[in-house]
């Protein structure tokens, strides 16, 4: 099995079922995490595991936490999606899984997975993320990791990552998203993601949320008898300051206040992600976490070298060009805030968001802020771009220009620009 064979195999069961799946099917009828439950639990070891969910920022928080935990032991990280290579989804101490090891692990898992797939109804499939989780478990075990972090997919209740018996959970801000699969209301989506909280966990850490979402999450935590730490009450970022090269802030937790932390990432929300990561790391590591000034300085050094492409990343200084994986209004407002705080007087916003995401909410936020809009698309044929967006914006009184490709839009605009869209656009920009 080659590396490409391994990647193809991960999607094979799903692709076989695609012709029999309806576009509007909810996860509750489409997905079957029980197919990989026994495999994942067999592979799981008795080390410290963390699951991470949310609507945006879960990948950033997972990455930050992994970099912090690396100070105290070998750390595995599973995230998605990838940008350039599928291998990016599996890391140990920041290093990607090799092509050879990836292919070898999938090859060894194949007989067990084939046995599960045999005889499944034509509309049923083994979830790609279930196979990815099994790969991550195998990869982490081979490298004897002390801490493992797993980013959930869009949901949790019907997500195979929920099969991991995690000790801790991080729940970043939850928005109204993926309504076809997760639920029609914010509370329904919060309920889906609340299933990350399980009986026996040592702690959960809840990022900034709408009041109704917090209520759903806290209710679940009480039902499962799991200790809860909440942003704004038990930990928070304060003194948030923008700089040309990144963000500075203080982070207050139940134990102490970490002053003047700097990271080369853009956006106040990244400071909130950092607070979430540090608050959880304190409990995971225990009393030896930053127990003296030398240890605290090591933390500062780690933060100064953070790099997470596509999350309000500056990809050009002349002219200033920002890029962000943004598919909803709230994320767009974070980008708009960053543009203003960085002192950019005027900029064109390039929007490459599929039809079934909140492109209209993003455009409304950009338009309300007074910026010009260029609509475009990504080249991946699996994303829905059916030519309706330009007319929809005009119906809402929003002026825009349409360009047929992302590359054309980027090359045609000479001044400062902000590129917002699905993560697939990162592959085109590189």
N, C-alpha and C positions, 0 to 999 in steps of 0.2 A: 504494500500500500504506500503510495506517495503522499506528500503533504496535501496536494490537490484532491487526491482520492479521499483522504480523511475529511477534508472540508465538505466535499460533495456528499459523503456518507451521512454527515450530521444533518443535512437537509433532505436526504433521500426519502425518508418516511413521510415528511410533511409534503414534499412536492408530489408524491404519489397520491396524496389525499386531496390536494388543492382543487382538482376538477369537481369534487363532490361537496365542497364547502361553499356556503352562501356568504356573500360579502358582509352582511349585517349580523352574522351569528355572534352571540355573546360568548365570552370565554367559558361560561358555566356549561354550555353545551358543546363547545368546540374542543376544549383542552382537557387532557387527562393526565395530571401529574402522578396519578397512581401507577402509571406504566413504568416509571423510573424509580419509584419510591424504594423498593427493596435493593436495587442496585446502588443507589446513592447512599443509603444507610449502611449497606455492607462495606462500602469504601470509606465511610467516615471514621475518623480517628478520635481519640479522647484528648483533643487539644482545644485551644480556645478559638471559637468561630463566631463571626459577626455577620449578620445579614443587614442589607441596606436597601431602603425603598424611598419613594417620594415621587413627585412629578417632574421636578427639575432639580439638579444639584446633587442627586444621589451618587452619580459617578464621581463628581468632584469631592464630595465628603468621603466616599470610600477610598479614593486615591490619597487624600490628605491623611486619613487615619492610617493607611498602610505605610506611608512614609514615616509617620511618627512612631508606629509600633516597631518598625525596623530598627530603631535605636535599642530595642530591648530583646530582640530575637528575630529569627528568620520569619518572613511574612509572605504569605500568598495572597494574591489579588485576582479575582475574576470580575471583569467588567464587560460591557457591551454598549453599543456596537463598536466595531473597529474602524480605523481610518484607512490605513494602507494594507495591512496584513491581518488575516484572521488570528494570527499568533498573538496579537496585541491583547486579546481577551484573557490571556493566561500569563501571569507574572509571578516570579519569586524574587523578592528583594529588588524589584524594579526591572529585572531581566526577563525578556520574553521567552516563552517556550520555543525550543528549536524545532525546525521542520521535522527532523528525524524522531525526536521524542513525541511530538504531536502525532505523527503517523503511527508510531509504535503503540501509543496508548489507545488510539481509536481502534487499531487492528486487534488489540487484546480485548477490548470491550465488545467488538462486533458480534461474536457468537452469542453472548448473553443478550444483547439487544435484538439480534435477529430472532432469538427464541421468543422474546416478548412480542415482536412485530408479527410473527407468524399467526395467521388466522384473525388478525384485527379486521373489523368491518372496513369497507373501502373508504369511508369518510373519517376514519379514526387514524391517528398518527402518534408516533413518539416525538414529543416536542424537541426541536433543536436545542433549546436551552436546557432541557433535561440531560441530553447527551453532553452538552458543554459542561454542566455541573459535574457529571461523572468524570469527565476529562480533568477538570480542575481538581477534584478530590484525588485522583490518581497522581497528577502532577505534583501537588503539594506533598503527598505522602512520600513520593520518591525523593523529595528534597528536604524531608524532615522539618517542615515548617512548624513554628511554635504558635503562630497566629494566622488565621485564614479569614479573608473577607470576601463576601459574595454579594454582588449587586444583583438585585432582583430585576426582572423585566418590567413591562409596563404595569403589571398587577402583581398580586401575591397569592391570593386565595387559590387560583388555578395555575400558578406558576410553579414549575418543577423545582426552583430554588428553595421553595418552602419545604422541600423534603430534607434539607440540611438541618440537623438538630442544633441550631445556633444557640450560643450562650447569651449573646447580646444582640440588640437591634437598634439601628438608627433609622428614624423616619423623618426625612426632609419635607419641606413644604409641599403640600398636596394641592393641585389645581384641578379644575374641570378639564379633563383630557380623556382621550380614548373612550369616548362615551359609547361607541358601538360595542366595545368588548367589556368594559368595566362597570358601566352603569350610567343612567341618564342624569343623575344629580350628584352634587359634590359629596353629599353624605353617603350615597351608594358607593362612590369611588373610594371614599375614606374607609368604608366598611370592608371593601375588598382588600385594601392595603393593610388594614388592621390585623389581618391574619398572619402577619409577620410576628405578632406577639403570641408567644406560646407558653404554656404552663412549664415551670421549671427554669425559665430564663433568669439570669442574674440582674438584668437591667435593660430598660429601653430609654432612648433619648429622642425627644420629639422636638423638631425644628419649629420655626415660627409658622403658625397655622391660623386659619380662620377659626373663630370660636366654635362653630358647629363641628368642624373636623377634630379639634382638640377633644371635644366631648365624646365623639365616637371612639377615638383612640384610648382615652383615659378609661372609658367604660370597659373596653376590651381588656386593658391592662389589669383593672380591678378584678374582672371575672377570672383572669388567668393567674391572679395573685403575683404580679410582677412589679418590682419597684420602677417608678417613673421619674425621669428628670425632664423638665420642660424649659424650652427657650424663653427667656424673659423673667423666669422665676428662679430657676436653679442654675442657669448659666446664660451668658449673653456676650455679644461683641459690643463694645462701646468706643467712643473716641475715634470713629471710623474716618480715615483721611485718605484722599486720593493723591497719588503722585504720578509723575511722568512714567515711572517704571513699575508701578504696582500700588498695592494697598498697605496701609498701616492701621493698626487698631490695638486696643486692649481686649483681653478676654478674661471675663470674670466667671469663676466656677464656684462650687460649694466650698472648695478648699482654699483657693487663693485667687489673686489677680495677676495675670501675665501682662506686663506692660510693654508697649511699643513693639509689638510683633510686626514684622514686614514680610510680605510675600509678593513675588512678581506676577500676580494675577490681578485682573481688573474687575471692579464691581463690588458694591457694599455687600451683596449677597454672598460673595466669597468669604467675607469676614464672618458672616453668620455660619457658613459651612465650616469654617475653621473652629468656631466656638463649639459646634456640634462634635467635631472630631476630637478636640482637646478634652471636652467634658467626658466623653466616652473612654478615651485613652487613660484618663486619670483612674477610672474605676477598673479598667481591664488590667492595667499594670500594677496598681496599688500604691502603697506608701513610697515606693522607690521612684515613682514618676517625678522627674525634675526635683529630686530631693535636696539638691544643692545648686549653687550658681554654675558649676561646671556642667551639670546635666541640663540646666535651663539654657545655657549657651549652645549646647548641642541641638536642642530643639530649635533655637533661633536659626542656626546654620541650615538645618533641614528645610525650614520654611523659606529661607532665602533662595533655595534652589528648586522650589516647586515649578513644575511645567506641565500644563494640561491643555493641549491644543484644542481649539474650537470652542472654548468657554470664555467668551469676550476676549479673544486673543488679538494682540496687535501683530498683524502680519506684514505691515509696512509702515515706515515712519514718514516717507515722502512719496506721495501724499499719505497722510494718516489713513490706515485701513484697518477696521476692526471686523472680526468675524465671530458669530455666536450661533450655537445650535439652539434656535429659538422657534417654537411652533405655537406660541400662545401670547396673549396680550401682556400678561404679567412679566414674562421674560423680555418682551419688547420694551417695557417700561424700565427694566434694569439697564438695557442697552442705551436707552435715551438718557437716563440719569448719568451713565458713564460718559457719554459724548459731551454733555453739558459740563460735568465736573472736570473733564480733561481740557476744557476751554476751547473746544472746536465750535466755531461760530456757525458754520453751515456744512451740511453733509448730505449726500444722497443715500437713501436706504434701499438696498437691493433685497428683494423678498423672493425667496425660492422655497415656498412652503406648499406642500401638496393640498389638493382640494378638500380632503377629509380632515385637515387640521385647521387651526384657528387663524388662517391667513387674513380673514376680515378683521378680527380683533387686533392683530398686529398692525395692519394697515391703518386702522382707526387711531391707534395710539400714536403712530408715526405722524399721521396727518394732523392730529390734534396738537402735536408738538411743533408743527410748522415745517417739517422736512419734506423734500421731494421723494417720490417713490418710483422705483423701477421694478416691475414684475418680471419674473423669469421662471425657469424650471431646472430641475436636475435631470440628468440623462437616464437614470435608472428607470427602466420601463415598468417596474413594479409599483412605482409611485403614481398616484392619479393626478394628472394635469390635463384636463379636458377642455381647456380654453374658456372657462366660465369666469375666471377671476377678474379680468379686466372689466367686463360688463357689470359684475357684482359691485365692484368698487365704485364705478360710475353711478350706479343706482343709489349708492349711499353718499353721493356728492364728493367722492375722493378722486382727485386727478392723479393719473399715473401714466407711465409709458411701459409698453410691453416689449421685451427683447427675447428672442427665441432660445437663447442659451445663456448659461451662467457665465461662461468665458467671454461671450460678446458683451454682456452687461458690465463685467469688471473692466475689460479693456476700453470700453467706450466712455467711461467716466473718468475725467482727469483729476478732479479734486478729491477731498476727503470722502470716504464712503464707509458704510456699515452694511455687512452682508449677513442677513438673517435667514435661516432655513433649517431643513432637516439635516441630520448628521451625514447623510450621503453626500452632501455638497462638499464636505471636507476632503473626500477622495478626489474630487475634480480639481480642488485647489491645491491639494498636496501639502 
